[in-house]
Amino acid sequence: MRMVMPQLTKSMRFRDLVILGLLFIGPAAPVGLFGVLDAMSDGATALVYIVATLVMGFTAYSYARMANALPHAGSVYAYCSTGIHPHAGFLVGWLLLLDYLFIPAVAYLFSGISLNALMPDIPVWLWTGLAVIVTTALNLIGIKKSINITLVILILEVLILLAILAMGIWILLTSDIERDWLRPFTGGQLFTWEKLFTAVSIAVLSYLGFDAIATFSEENRGERNLVSQAILTCLFIAGLLFVIQIYIGSLLSPYSPEYLQTHTELQGKAFYNIVNQEISLWLGLALGLMKAIGASFAAMVGQAASSRLLFSMGRDKRLPAMFAKVGKQSGVPTVAILFAAIFNLGLAAIAAISPKGLPTLISFVDIGALTAFIMLHLSVIGYFKFKRQSLNHGISSFISDICLPIIGILVLIPVLLHIDNQAKIVGIIWLTIGIVVLIFNQGKCQLTAFTKANI
């Protein structure tokens, strides 16, 4: 008797995928990094984000190729299982869980802290818990049913950002202050390429989230290439918004890079201070509120992405099969969503009682994603060049199947090496646990028919 594998409901359109990707990234993601990058790059902040967008473009291209070839909810887990080996796929999926489970916890805690700062009478833990409950409920009813709510949140985020940018441009055009219009692209006298690429290694973290679109591949109700189009569109829109807001912020900034280098306490709030002092106090308040609420909905998308990864690994018996249970009415992985929510809440609660809880959590979220990105590029080479053996053996195949993935790996390795040492230790411990789980589950793996057909 043939076993029927659990399937997710195909309900998402191109627009829905782009909305989810932009929500996870956050249209104003760079504002918290502006001061750090300005000090680090000697003022070449716009150039930093142009280079960072190009760097992530290689990863987006590899995601687009694999999403077209393998529309699987497991994302990089499925790509590596097919393009390299099922064991490699499990370990990459395990590392990616570190990213997808920690990012929502970071976002929930950030939301709680930010809302508490705006309304101190309500404690951080209550704001954080409320954010988890509301967004988990939206995930349980199905993202398609709650997409209009998420669209409203995204529109508000973009409108507030556009209002800030419009006011900033108006001030720049009407003021008599002399400005160096090219400095955000060229930097100052102390600018070096080494400084630029060090700053880029941090700036690329603003883009983490566009990759989550690939986890919704099985819910795409349109043509197969819609997911890849959504990934590339999301990266393009985010990159454009990032460069523009950072450029305008740099021109309006009352702080020199040298001043920010010696006043590190101002780096995290430099952009907020620019909006408050140079543009509008009300828009500064709106920006803070937008970042606080937006973080909760970014966490919601992250929670949904992690649940799809848990679902896929549970369906393949790589993790407990309970994660593969799908709600009859909602068509979403309910057990996986609830597990992710409990994990997020527990992690946020532990971090909330620690003096350095939020910075510590933030340092952990990068290693899983960056390692997965590198393995993604290897999957492209393994799948298209060796497993599928492309019919086109000419120069175009060599460029798309070999050169571009290798360039993608080379630009990511320095970023990975710049990660905090504590995060590297956590990553190694997490990977070690994954190896133990892999050994324990040896022989229990039951890959889906789709995955088997492509191995």
Secondary structure by P-SEA (a helix, b strand, c coil): cccccccccccccaaaaaaaaaaaacccccccaaaaaaaaaccaaaaaaaaaaaaaaaaaaaaaaaaaacccccaaaaaaaccccaaaaaaaaaaaaaaaaaaaaaaaaaaaaaaaaacccccaaaaaaaaaaaaaaaaaaccccaaaaaaaaaaaaaaaaaaaaaaaaaaaacccccccccccccccccccaaaaaaaaaaaaccccccccccccccccccccaaaaaaaaaaaaaaaaaaaaaaaaaaaaccccaaaaaaccccccaaaaaaaaccccaaaaaaaaaaaaaaaaaaaaaaaaaaaaaaaaaaaaccccccccccccccccaaaaaaaaaaaaaaaaaaaaaccaaaaaaaaaccaaaaaaaaaaaaaaaaacccccccccccaaaaaaacaaaaaaaaaaaaaaaaccaaaaaaaaaaaaaaaaaaaaacccccccaaaaaac
